[in-house]
Every structure is written in structure tokens, then in C-alpha cells.
Amino acid sequence: MSTYLLIDGNALIHRAFHAIPEFKTSNGIPTNAVFGFASMIHKAIYDLRPTHVIVCFDSKGPTFRDKLFSEYRTQRPEIKQELKDQFPLIKEFMLASGIKYIEKTGLEADDLIGILATRIENRDQKCLILSGDKDLMQLVSNKTNMMTPQIGFNKSKLYDASEVRKKMGVKPEQIPLLKALAGDQADNYKGVTGIGPKTAVNLILEFDTLENIYKQINKIKSQKIKQALIDCKDNAFLSERLATIITSNGIKFNLDTAKFAGYNEKLKDFFKNLEIRSLETRFFPKLPEPKKEKKESEKPNQINLF
């Protein structure tokens, strides 16, 4: 059975940039995000030994979510120039390494991962998602697991369906419903005003779906929660749609082209040019030299031992 590793490129880039202190080349080019991004990918490949690797990136420009909700992600701070300068370098790393990557206009990395994960499942193959984004936990199933990325020697957390339920309080496929009720501060949609994660989980455990909540709204004992749901009904359904990752789309991508058999030798020059030789050593470790056989004259003489 093949193992496909799907990597949330943008999530790794941001995590690397904020986790690693700033350092630059002798020419002043910042490289901390490149270093951390490459390190996390290498650690995942080394630990998981996937047969195929695909990195997914957000596309430039608006997505369908921006069209549905004009305030989507508008509160996010401006990306620092030191990070912006490293995005082209990370694309150079991808090309030099030989690892396949994908980005499509109008789609976020989450959606690309959702589409590809579904195709992999339909092939009856194993899928692993590398990301720290909890939204992607909705894709976890009996064929797809998710792993959080780590820098250094920290141990990664692997999530199957049972671990997602422990973490989030709901089944993986109910995470969009959780966001529909409790909102998502990071993406700037509020869900239902006055309902937090704990109340949202209780409602989900009782009613299972957003449709059932509204069909059986009179069963809700709290008048305050009931009124909040009534007042925010349109917002709740919009939030659920915003939180739902796309899993079917006609994008052209041949999964077989992502087969990973080792890093391209061009990567050595990339590391040298950016003066991060420690990664060259890590990615291309030197094999130990074979032991030399002793010559006949060097072998101990049994007679001389006495």
C-alpha cells in the first residue's frame, strides 16, 4: 500500500517563521522560514517514509469564501516583508528538492488537501496530512490521519478519528458545525453570538447536525441559546459553509507524479547558495566509510603471541 503525505505549505511556512529566530545570509537575505520549512518537511519524510509527497499552497487572489463573505480573514495582520521575501525562496526549494507542489487559483491549501485526500482514499491508499491547522481535522477518517509539524526534537502528535474527538469534543466531520456555532476568530466569522465551544459541543452531541438543531429548536431549554440561534440562523449556515473544506473538484493533478524516491542533487547547491550548509548535511548524510580489511602482514602472528 502506498502512503501519501499531503503538506499544508502555508501553515508550515508561518510556523517556521515565527518559531525560528531571524537569521540571514552574508548578503542580508532572510532564511529562517526556509530553514524551518525545509527542516519540518525533512523530519516528516524521515519519520513517516511516505511513498508520495505533495505540498499544497494557498493561491494569490480571492477564493470562493471571499465572495461568500467579504470580511473573510480581513482582520489578519499584514505579512512581514522578511517573510514575504522568503516565499520565492521556498518555491525554489521545492523545485530544487524534486518534491511535487500544487497551487490553484481560487482555492486554499486546505481545499487542495481535501480534494487530493479524497482521491487517495478512493484509491484505497493511506493518506497523512501534515499541518497545525485544526480545520483540516475534519478530513481525518479510517484512511486519513493528521500529524502536527514540529521543529527540532519535539514529538509530533498523530491524530486519528478518536484523537480528534478527544481534542475537539466532536467527530471529525462535525468540525464545520462546531465552527458554525462557535465561530472562528482566525478567519473572522462569528458563528452564533453568545455560543462558545463548550455550548456548541453540547448542542452537537444532542442534535448531531445544524439542520436538526433548527428542526428541533423548541427542545432547547435555554431561552437565551434558543433566541441566539434564531437571531443568527443565516450566519450559522454561512459559517458552516465557510468552514467546510472542499473535497471534490475537477482540478487536474496526477497523483502518480508525486512519487518520492529521494531528494534531487540540485538541492545541495540551493543550500550552499543560501549558506545553510547544516541542512545539506542533514538531507544528504555521508555514509560511513567501509572498514578496511587488514593486510596479511598486519594480521597478528599466532607464534609471536607467546
N, C-alpha and C positions, 0 to 999 in steps of 0.2 A: 504493500500500500504506500502511495506517495504522501508526503507531508508538505503542505503549502504554508509558508509563512507570509502573512499579509501584514505590512508595517504601516502604521499611521505616521507618515513622514513629518507633517507639520507639528504634531504633538511631540515627537522626539526632538525636533529642532528647538522648539521653545523650552522644553525641559532641559536640554543640554545647555542652552544659552544662559539660563538663569541658575543652573546648578554649578557651573564651572567658572571660576574667576577669569576675568578678561586677560587674554594674552595675545600677542601679535607677532608677526614675522619681523625681521630686521628692517623691512620696508614699511612697516606700520599697518600691515593687513591683519585685521582681527580674525582669529581662527578658533576661538573657544567653542563655538557652536558646531563647527565642522568636526573638531576633535571629539566632542561628546556624542554627536550624532553617529559618527563612524564607530566609536567605541561601543555604543549600545547595540548597534546592528551586529557588530562582530561578536559580542558576547551572546546575543540571541542565537546567531548561527552556530557558534561553537557549542552552546549548551543544548540546543534543540536538534541540530543536524538535519535541517529540512532538505527535501529534495528539490523544492522550488521556492524562490524568494521574489516577492513583489512589493515595492514601496509605492504607496499611494499619496499623492499630494493634492492639496486644495488648488482649484483653478483661480486665476485672476478674474475679477469682474463679478457681477451679481449672480446669485443662484436662484432657483425657484422659490426658496424660502424668503429671499429679499423681496420678491414680487408678492408673496402672500402677506408679508409683514414688514412694512417699511422701516420699523425700528429694530429689526433683527440685528443683533450684535453691535448696534451703534454706540454702546457705552464702552466698548473695549478701547484701552489706551492705544495711542499711536505706537507702531513698532519702532524701536530704536534703530538709528542708522547703522550702528555697529552690527545689528542682527540682519538688517536688510542687505548689507554688503556681503553677507555670507551665504545668502540663498543661491546666487550663481555658482559659488564655490562648491556647495553641496550637490548641485546638479552635475558639476564637473567630477565630483567624487563618484556619483552614480555611474556616469559614463566610463570613467577610468576603471572602476571595480568590475564592471560587467554585470552588475545586479540590475534587473529589469525594474523600471518605474513607469508610472502612469499618472496622467492628469487629464481631465476632460472639462471643457467649458461648461459652466452651469452646474457642476457637481462638486460637492465637498469630498474630501478624502474618506469621510465616514460612508458616504453613499457608494463610492467606488469599492470600498471594502465589503459593504453589504452585497453588492452585485456579484463580486468575484467569489465571496464566501458561499453564496447560494449556488453558483455554478460548480464550485468544488464539491459541495455537498451532493449535488445532483450526479456527480461523477463517483460518488461513494468513496471519496478520499478524505483524509484528515486535514483539518484547517486550524491554524493557530494565528491569532490576532495579537500583534504587539502594539499596545497603546495604554496610556494612562487615562484616557477619556472614558468616563463611566457610561456615556451614551452608547458606546459600542458593546456594552454588556448585553444589550437586547438581542445581539446576534448569536450569543452562546447557546449551544444545543448539544445533542449527544455526539455530533460530528465536529463541532467547532468549539474550541476553548480560547480563552483570552489570557494574555500574560502582561503584567505591568513591566515597563522597561526600568532598568537600574543602571546607574553609573558606578564603576568600581566593584567592590566585592560584596555589595548588598545582595541579599537573596530576592529574586523575583517572586511575585505571587501569581500562581496559576489558578484561573477561575473556570470551573465547570458550572453546570446549572445550579447545583446545590450550594456552591460557594457564592454565586451571585445572589441567591436567595438570602444567605446569611448576611451578606454585605448590604443589600438594598432593601430586604424585607419583602420582596415580591419576586415573581418568576421573571426570567429574562425578557420574555415577550410583553410583560406588563410595565416595563420601564417607561415607554412613551406615555402610558396612562398616569404613572407617578408624576412625570413632568407636566402632564396636562392639568393635574390638580394642584401640585405644589409649585409649579413654575420652574424656571431655570434662570438664575441670576446672571450666569456667564453669557447666556445667549439673549438675555434681555426680554424674555416673555414671562408674564407674571402668573399664569395659570388662574386659579380661583383665589381671589383676595380673601385672606384670613385663614386659608388652609395651608398648614405646614406639612412636612414629610411624614410625621407620625400620624396625623389625622388622615392623610392621603393613603397611607398603607392600610389603616383600619378600614377605610371605605373600599379599597381594592379587595381586601380579604373577604369582605362581606358581599360585595356586588360583582366582582370579577372584571367587568368591562364598564366603559364610560356610558355606553348605551343603557346598560342595566341600572346604573346609578340614577339616570334620569327617568327611566321607566318606572322605577320603584322608589322615587324620591320621597314619597309620603311615608316610607318605612323609617326614614331618618328621624331620630328622636330629637336631636338638637335643632331648634328653630333657627339658630344663628347659622349653622352649617348649611341647612336646607336653603335659607334665603340667599346665602353667598353663592351656592350652586346655581340657583335660579337667575341671580343677577349676572353671573359670569358664564352662562351657558355657551354663548358663541365663542368666548375667549378660551374656554376649556377645550372645545373641539378643535379650534385653531391651534392651540398649544400642542395638542396630541399629534396633529399633522406635522407641525414643525419639528417635533421630537422624533418622529418616525423615520428611520433610515430606509432609503430606497434599496430594494433587494432584486428588482427586475428592471432591466433597461437594455436596449439594443446596442450598447457600445461594442465596438469591435476590439477584441483583445483575445489573442490565442494563448491560453494558459500554458501550453507546451513550450512556448518560447522563454518561459521563466525558469527553466531547469537550471539549477545551480550546481556546478562541478568544481568550484574554486574561484578565487579572485584572479582577475586579469593582471598580468605582469605590469601593465601600464600604471597600475596603482602605486607602484614603487616611486615612479617619477613624480606623481602627484604629491605624495608625502614629502619627498625631497624638496620640491618647489615651495611648499608651504612650511618647510622647516619643522615638520612634526615627525621626526625620524623614529620616535618611540612607537608610533603606530606601524611603521614599516616593519619593525622587529616583531610586533605583536601579530600582524597579519601574515607575515612571511617568516616564521621562526626558522632558524638554521637547524638543520638536522644534525644530530651528534655524529662526529666522525667515527667511522668503523674502527674497531680495535685492531691494531697491527699484530699480525702473528709473529711470534719470536722466531728469529732465525735459528737454525740448527746449532750454531756456535754459541747462541745466547742461552740455550736451554741448560739447566743445571746438570752437571755430570754426577751421576749416581756414586761413582767411586770417590770423587772429591769431597763428598759429604762426610766422610769418615776420616 
